Every structure is written in C-alpha cells, then in structure tokens.
Amino acid sequence: MSLIQDQRVELIAVSTLKPYSRNARSHSKAQVKQIATSIERFGFSTPHT
C-alpha cells in the first residue's frame, strides 16, 4: 500500500496555526516578506516523490 493513500488534506483557518516551538529555523518579518514576494513572483513548487 502506498503511503500517499493514507494521507488527507484538511483546510483550516490560518488564525489557528501556531509556531512550532522547537523549529530550528526562524525568520525576521523582513525575511518573511521577501519569501512571500518570491512565492508570489515565481510560484511555489513542492518536490514530488
């Protein structure tokens, strides 16, 4: 059985999201703005397995 068959997508409100306290990566507000601008300009790509 493929793992992809066992996964599901849930739509949730952005306001319910909380930062993961043990995340090794953090970004300043300026960096987040740069990332958002880049995604708007070039799109977002997810690697396929």
Contacts in CASP RR format, 6 or more apart in sequence:
PFRMAT RR
TARGET T0000
AUTHOR 0000-0000-0000
METHOD contacts of the structure
MODEL  1
MSLIQDQRVELIAVSTLKPYSRNARSHSKAQVKQIATSIERFGFSTPHT
27 35 0 8 1.000
END
